[in-house]
Amino acid sequence: MTIKRIRIIDIVLIAYIISVFLFTAELDEIYISNIVFVIYGILVFFNIFQSNHGKITLKNTQFFLPIFLLAVVTIPIAINSSLAVEKAQTLALLIILFIMIYNTYHTEGNYNYILIGFLIGGTILSVRVVSLYGIALIGNSMSIGMRVGRDILQLTYLGRYTYIAAIVALYLAYYKGKRIMFVLYAFCGFICVSSESRQSLITLIVVTTLLFLWKDFSKKKIYSLIRVMIVIAIVISLFRLPVLQAVTRRLIDGLTLQQTQYAGSFSDVKRIEMIRQGLIVFIHNPIFGIGLGGAREVVTGIISEYKYLHNNYAELLCCGGILGFIAYYSIYVVLFKRVRKTIILKGKNDELVLSIALLLGQLISDMFAVNYYGKIQYIIFAYCFLSLSRRESVDVSIEGE
């Protein structure tokens, strides 16, 4: 990863990503992230006038408009219009965030600062967990199936953010030759596992394996296969360790919905019930759903502390119908098609490999969480579109010469 001269706007973007990791899970802390967002927006405004003579590019923004327009037009028919308005406003801000990041880096600068933000944010979270509990207590807690980190952040977020940091560290170590990053991968990965977030455990294992698989795959397929077998053997060996037995049991029990001391039966059963109710609502409202945000009405009476269905696929079907589902996941279709076309025409690129890995990780996470209105989701979208656009522009300029 080439690091160019860092600008103030780069520093503020990194600070914003870190603030998302640290300050967007609790209502009394969100204002911190919002302040950094406003500062970043002001810098983007001046940067556009200074570098682009006031010209704002809306390239790739059109792919986000269908889900936003659906959110707006379904407000009158939404089961809860105020919630629908709230989600429409959220999507509008997320699209603005995408536009700001894209305009920051589509012509100059180093969009890999996005990855640095991910890495620093996840590492800070990991350090906070260790400083609060200590390595020994974390290990003992994992051995008895006790989840670690609840005092710092909601455990689902803790697992997700440390997973992202771990994957970025692995990418920098394995693809960019920065071997010291293997240490950060192990460190953030360890905290990710200690959170016992199942979505993060699965994505960490799958994406780690795929990153090892895709390294020089076209040239040395047999070596790639050997690497994958080694990774799988290491993962299996690690999860057979006594300290990880409870984590493994909770993961298996949660996926199979067995009610044991590790599975957290109340939470698991309720989550399945929420998803089932959401799909029943979809069957009765298959085209437009009940309006974005309407999942809160569906889960009322099932489990009081949650306001969503814990499954992005089910929530989009329930709240946006088949049109909402298609509108959102068409973004993934566009990205995967463009990545595939670019790789076929121009050859594999490390940053495109990472884009695929991040997108695949989000698709896996969607089975356990609701991400379509998440800030990190749109920052990942921005990184993926930038990696494509900058790759395409470089290739075009080379051919022109």
Disulfide bonds with the S-S distance in Angstrom:
none
